[in-house]
Amino acid sequence: MIAAEYLRRIAAWSRELNEREIEVARAGIVEKSYRANEHIFMRGDTFDYWTGIVTGLARMSTVSSGGKAATFAGLTAGAWFGEGTVLKSEPRRYDVVALRDTRLALMDRSTFFWLFENSVAFNRFLVRQLNERLGQFIGAVEHGRTLDATSRVARSIASLFNPILYPDMTRHLEITQEEIGALSGISRQNANQCLKRLEKEGLLRLEYGGVTIIELERLRHHGE
């Protein structure tokens, strides 16, 4: 059983729960680690856990029957995902791959449904979460079809600063250019060129092992 204070640190949603709900939640969570480039699960898998990123970075994506890949979202520390699949008790409709060594918190289905049926605060969180995730997916489809590579990189980075989906983020993002390319659907070399353009525009600052965001709103609307 994980500690209550540790749960509050890795899961922003738990900070709204009462003491009884905290006890149930922490008793139903275990942790598991994945190596870089390892599949956490694949499309069609039965994966009966609501899942949070404790440390690391993962990509939510799919590959069509024709071999075309599409990235839905990046998942940074603090992100929780998969609530729709758990609620509907269906196989996963996407792949999740660890882009670097990643540690997950896994809440079992019975704990998730106890909170769903008994906690008003948990349900408020789920409504906000599902609404924000839907908006994120719609945006990802739009960006992939209408924007050039630089704008896709800008929007992909900006999407990691959604305060509901990725709470407790600072303006500095620890991420490599290869990881940015993977999230944006382009090569590392192209990502490097796009990042240099964005830096020249004054929207971010390239640093060793990551980027610091200077103009978040302009990143969010880049290409409009």
C-alpha beads as a LAMMPS data file, in Angstrom:
LAMMPS data file: protein, C-alpha beads

224 atoms
223 bonds

1 atom types
1 bond types

-500.0 500.0 xlo xhi
-500.0 500.0 ylo yhi
-500.0 500.0 zlo zhi

Masses

1 110.0

Atoms # bond

1 1 1 0.000 0.000 0.000
2 1 1 1.407 3.382 -0.978
3 1 1 1.490 6.218 1.556
4 1 1 -1.220 8.884 1.574
5 1 1 1.258 11.744 1.160
6 1 1 2.922 9.928 -1.740
7 1 1 -0.471 9.493 -3.424
8 1 1 -1.199 13.209 -3.090
9 1 1 2.159 13.959 -4.675
10 1 1 1.742 11.713 -7.743
11 1 1 -2.013 12.193 -8.263
12 1 1 -3.480 15.698 -8.198
13 1 1 -7.030 14.254 -8.273
14 1 1 -6.474 12.635 -4.856
15 1 1 -6.064 16.044 -3.184
16 1 1 -9.831 16.562 -3.402
17 1 1 -10.728 13.246 -1.707
18 1 1 -11.724 12.773 1.922
19 1 1 -9.732 10.524 4.264
20 1 1 -11.853 7.416 3.661
21 1 1 -11.548 7.826 -0.106
22 1 1 -7.782 8.318 0.200
23 1 1 -7.479 5.055 2.156
24 1 1 -9.400 3.119 -0.503
25 1 1 -7.445 4.705 -3.350
26 1 1 -3.979 4.058 -1.950
27 1 1 -4.850 0.440 -1.112
28 1 1 -5.803 -0.210 -4.741
29 1 1 -2.653 1.149 -6.416
30 1 1 0.560 -0.661 -7.290
31 1 1 3.565 0.592 -9.275
32 1 1 5.381 -0.910 -12.244
33 1 1 8.379 0.233 -14.291
34 1 1 8.905 0.070 -18.059
35 1 1 12.062 0.530 -20.091
36 1 1 12.488 3.071 -22.888
37 1 1 10.693 1.969 -26.099
38 1 1 8.805 -0.783 -24.256
39 1 1 5.084 -1.173 -24.949
40 1 1 3.021 -0.527 -21.843
41 1 1 0.127 -2.028 -23.742
42 1 1 -0.948 -2.451 -27.352
43 1 1 -4.202 -1.804 -29.148
44 1 1 -6.592 -4.680 -28.455
45 1 1 -5.038 -5.570 -25.092
46 1 1 -7.137 -6.011 -21.986
47 1 1 -5.434 -3.756 -19.447
48 1 1 -7.670 -3.471 -16.397
49 1 1 -6.043 -0.507 -14.691
50 1 1 -6.524 3.212 -14.550
51 1 1 -3.001 4.443 -15.067
52 1 1 -0.865 7.368 -13.926
53 1 1 2.642 8.410 -14.959
54 1 1 4.824 8.690 -11.840
55 1 1 8.056 9.468 -13.681
56 1 1 9.036 9.347 -17.341
57 1 1 7.296 10.000 -20.648
58 1 1 4.992 7.906 -22.815
59 1 1 3.220 8.245 -26.151
60 1 1 -0.415 7.362 -26.840
61 1 1 -0.715 6.424 -30.505
62 1 1 -2.022 3.980 -33.085
63 1 1 -0.941 2.503 -36.414
64 1 1 -3.448 1.944 -39.230
65 1 1 -3.700 -1.291 -41.207
66 1 1 -1.797 0.521 -43.959
67 1 1 1.080 1.296 -41.620
68 1 1 0.350 4.986 -41.039
69 1 1 1.079 6.095 -37.483
70 1 1 -0.884 8.740 -35.589
71 1 1 0.038 10.178 -32.190
72 1 1 -2.879 11.146 -29.942
73 1 1 -1.032 12.523 -26.929
74 1 1 2.150 12.652 -24.925
75 1 1 1.883 11.549 -21.307
76 1 1 4.160 13.198 -18.754
77 1 1 4.521 12.752 -15.003
78 1 1 1.227 13.538 -13.282
79 1 1 -0.948 12.424 -16.211
80 1 1 -3.642 9.788 -15.610
81 1 1 -5.295 8.033 -18.526
82 1 1 -7.495 5.133 -19.594
83 1 1 -10.609 6.011 -17.581
84 1 1 -12.872 5.667 -20.637
85 1 1 -11.652 2.149 -21.362
86 1 1 -12.036 1.105 -17.718
87 1 1 -15.563 2.542 -17.565
88 1 1 -16.596 0.735 -20.753
89 1 1 -14.765 -2.523 -19.905
90 1 1 -13.389 -2.805 -23.428
91 1 1 -10.001 -3.603 -24.989
92 1 1 -7.640 -0.675 -25.461
93 1 1 -8.089 1.234 -28.726
94 1 1 -4.554 2.618 -28.872
95 1 1 -0.949 1.775 -28.066
96 1 1 1.013 3.325 -25.219
97 1 1 4.805 3.180 -25.500
98 1 1 7.356 4.404 -22.964
99 1 1 9.618 6.929 -24.718
100 1 1 12.088 6.780 -21.813
101 1 1 12.324 4.709 -18.642
102 1 1 8.905 5.221 -17.083
103 1 1 7.258 4.294 -13.788
104 1 1 3.482 3.872 -13.601
105 1 1 0.881 3.874 -10.842
106 1 1 -1.817 1.287 -11.601
107 1 1 -5.231 1.482 -9.948
108 1 1 -7.221 -1.749 -10.159
109 1 1 -10.721 -1.770 -11.625
110 1 1 -12.569 -2.489 -8.360
111 1 1 -10.938 0.511 -6.640
112 1 1 -11.685 2.747 -9.610
113 1 1 -15.371 1.762 -9.562
114 1 1 -15.626 2.170 -5.785
115 1 1 -14.442 5.764 -6.163
116 1 1 -16.677 6.254 -9.185
117 1 1 -19.726 5.092 -7.211
118 1 1 -18.934 6.757 -3.876
119 1 1 -16.852 9.908 -4.386
120 1 1 -18.360 13.156 -5.620
121 1 1 -14.889 14.717 -5.845
122 1 1 -13.587 11.830 -7.956
123 1 1 -16.518 12.146 -10.349
124 1 1 -15.969 15.887 -10.710
125 1 1 -12.390 15.134 -11.673
126 1 1 -13.432 12.501 -14.224
127 1 1 -15.831 14.903 -15.941
128 1 1 -13.098 17.536 -16.267
129 1 1 -10.578 14.937 -17.381
130 1 1 -12.790 13.406 -20.078
131 1 1 -13.749 16.826 -21.420
132 1 1 -10.127 17.983 -21.642
133 1 1 -8.959 14.711 -23.196
134 1 1 -11.671 14.924 -25.870
135 1 1 -10.540 18.440 -26.733
136 1 1 -6.931 17.272 -26.883
137 1 1 -7.758 14.444 -29.302
138 1 1 -9.819 16.713 -31.566
139 1 1 -6.934 19.174 -31.614
140 1 1 -4.443 16.429 -32.470
141 1 1 -6.500 15.349 -35.483
142 1 1 -6.843 18.931 -36.670
143 1 1 -3.140 19.701 -36.223
144 1 1 -2.041 16.599 -38.097
145 1 1 -4.151 17.532 -41.117
146 1 1 -3.812 21.301 -41.343
147 1 1 -0.494 22.449 -39.844
148 1 1 3.093 22.406 -41.060
149 1 1 5.835 20.647 -39.098
150 1 1 6.881 23.679 -37.035
151 1 1 3.324 24.387 -35.924
152 1 1 2.771 20.706 -35.095
153 1 1 5.853 20.771 -32.879
154 1 1 4.635 23.983 -31.218
155 1 1 1.178 22.552 -30.545
156 1 1 2.572 19.204 -29.353
157 1 1 4.752 20.952 -26.785
158 1 1 1.949 23.280 -25.711
159 1 1 -0.425 20.324 -25.231
160 1 1 1.828 19.071 -22.413
161 1 1 0.987 22.187 -20.388
162 1 1 -2.735 21.525 -19.936
163 1 1 -3.224 22.171 -16.182
164 1 1 -5.955 19.523 -15.869
165 1 1 -4.318 16.712 -17.813
166 1 1 -0.777 17.510 -16.649
167 1 1 -0.943 19.239 -13.254
168 1 1 2.074 20.643 -11.435
169 1 1 4.051 21.356 -14.611
170 1 1 6.670 24.103 -14.601
171 1 1 7.704 26.145 -17.634
172 1 1 10.784 23.937 -18.043
173 1 1 10.111 20.647 -19.816
174 1 1 12.657 17.851 -19.567
175 1 1 12.377 16.300 -23.008
176 1 1 14.780 15.387 -25.801
177 1 1 14.476 16.438 -29.419
178 1 1 13.982 12.796 -30.355
179 1 1 11.024 12.585 -27.957
180 1 1 9.542 15.811 -29.343
181 1 1 9.845 14.360 -32.828
182 1 1 8.102 11.165 -31.725
183 1 1 5.214 13.124 -30.216
184 1 1 4.934 15.337 -33.321
185 1 1 5.233 12.561 -35.879
186 1 1 8.498 13.796 -37.421
187 1 1 12.175 12.836 -37.320
188 1 1 14.614 14.109 -34.703
189 1 1 16.417 16.121 -37.380
190 1 1 13.217 17.858 -38.472
191 1 1 12.258 18.437 -34.829
192 1 1 15.631 20.121 -34.293
193 1 1 15.003 22.512 -37.192
194 1 1 11.474 23.296 -35.979
195 1 1 12.660 23.955 -32.437
196 1 1 15.314 26.355 -33.691
197 1 1 12.616 28.257 -35.609
198 1 1 10.450 28.458 -32.508
199 1 1 13.415 29.646 -30.458
200 1 1 14.161 32.308 -33.061
201 1 1 10.531 33.457 -32.804
202 1 1 11.044 33.897 -29.055
203 1 1 8.518 31.218 -28.007
204 1 1 10.886 28.875 -26.182
205 1 1 14.517 28.456 -25.182
206 1 1 16.488 25.332 -26.035
207 1 1 18.495 23.978 -23.113
208 1 1 20.475 20.869 -22.333
209 1 1 17.995 18.030 -21.854
210 1 1 14.889 20.073 -22.457
211 1 1 13.176 23.336 -23.333
212 1 1 11.906 26.278 -21.318
213 1 1 8.632 27.821 -22.464
214 1 1 8.584 31.592 -22.879
215 1 1 5.319 32.268 -24.758
216 1 1 2.908 29.421 -24.005
217 1 1 -0.185 31.007 -25.569
218 1 1 1.658 31.731 -28.802
219 1 1 2.782 28.091 -28.904
220 1 1 -0.809 26.957 -28.417
221 1 1 -1.979 29.030 -31.383
222 1 1 1.043 28.683 -33.635
223 1 1 0.093 28.457 -37.288
224 1 1 -3.211 30.308 -37.002

Bonds

1 1 1 2
2 1 2 3
3 1 3 4
4 1 4 5
5 1 5 6
6 1 6 7
7 1 7 8
8 1 8 9
9 1 9 10
10 1 10 11
11 1 11 12
12 1 12 13
13 1 13 14
14 1 14 15
15 1 15 16
16 1 16 17
17 1 17 18
18 1 18 19
19 1 19 20
20 1 20 21
21 1 21 22
22 1 22 23
23 1 23 24
24 1 24 25
25 1 25 26
26 1 26 27
27 1 27 28
28 1 28 29
29 1 29 30
30 1 30 31
31 1 31 32
32 1 32 33
33 1 33 34
34 1 34 35
35 1 35 36
36 1 36 37
37 1 37 38
38 1 38 39
39 1 39 40
40 1 40 41
41 1 41 42
42 1 42 43
43 1 43 44
44 1 44 45
45 1 45 46
46 1 46 47
47 1 47 48
48 1 48 49
49 1 49 50
50 1 50 51
51 1 51 52
52 1 52 53
53 1 53 54
54 1 54 55
55 1 55 56
56 1 56 57
57 1 57 58
58 1 58 59
59 1 59 60
60 1 60 61
61 1 61 62
62 1 62 63
63 1 63 64
64 1 64 65
65 1 65 66
66 1 66 67
67 1 67 68
68 1 68 69
69 1 69 70
70 1 70 71
71 1 71 72
72 1 72 73
73 1 73 74
74 1 74 75
75 1 75 76
76 1 76 77
77 1 77 78
78 1 78 79
79 1 79 80
80 1 80 81
81 1 81 82
82 1 82 83
83 1 83 84
84 1 84 85
85 1 85 86
86 1 86 87
87 1 87 88
88 1 88 89
89 1 89 90
90 1 90 91
91 1 91 92
92 1 92 93
93 1 93 94
94 1 94 95
95 1 95 96
96 1 96 97
97 1 97 98
98 1 98 99
99 1 99 100
100 1 100 101
101 1 101 102
102 1 102 103
103 1 103 104
104 1 104 105
105 1 105 106
106 1 106 107
107 1 107 108
108 1 108 109
109 1 109 110
110 1 110 111
111 1 111 112
112 1 112 113
113 1 113 114
114 1 114 115
115 1 115 116
116 1 116 117
117 1 117 118
118 1 118 119
119 1 119 120
120 1 120 121
121 1 121 122
122 1 122 123
123 1 123 124
124 1 124 125
125 1 125 126
126 1 126 127
127 1 127 128
128 1 128 129
129 1 129 130
130 1 130 131
131 1 131 132
132 1 132 133
133 1 133 134
134 1 134 135
135 1 135 136
136 1 136 137
137 1 137 138
138 1 138 139
139 1 139 140
140 1 140 141
141 1 141 142
142 1 142 143
143 1 143 144
144 1 144 145
145 1 145 146
146 1 146 147
147 1 147 148
148 1 148 149
149 1 149 150
150 1 150 151
151 1 151 152
152 1 152 153
153 1 153 154
154 1 154 155
155 1 155 156
156 1 156 157
157 1 157 158
158 1 158 159
159 1 159 160
160 1 160 161
161 1 161 162
162 1 162 163
163 1 163 164
164 1 164 165
165 1 165 166
166 1 166 167
167 1 167 168
168 1 168 169
169 1 169 170
170 1 170 171
171 1 171 172
172 1 172 173
173 1 173 174
174 1 174 175
175 1 175 176
176 1 176 177
177 1 177 178
178 1 178 179
179 1 179 180
180 1 180 181
181 1 181 182
182 1 182 183
183 1 183 184
184 1 184 185
185 1 185 186
186 1 186 187
187 1 187 188
188 1 188 189
189 1 189 190
190 1 190 191
191 1 191 192
192 1 192 193
193 1 193 194
194 1 194 195
195 1 195 196
196 1 196 197
197 1 197 198
198 1 198 199
199 1 199 200
200 1 200 201
201 1 201 202
202 1 202 203
203 1 203 204
204 1 204 205
205 1 205 206
206 1 206 207
207 1 207 208
208 1 208 209
209 1 209 210
210 1 210 211
211 1 211 212
212 1 212 213
213 1 213 214
214 1 214 215
215 1 215 216
216 1 216 217
217 1 217 218
218 1 218 219
219 1 219 220
220 1 220 221
221 1 221 222
222 1 222 223
223 1 223 224
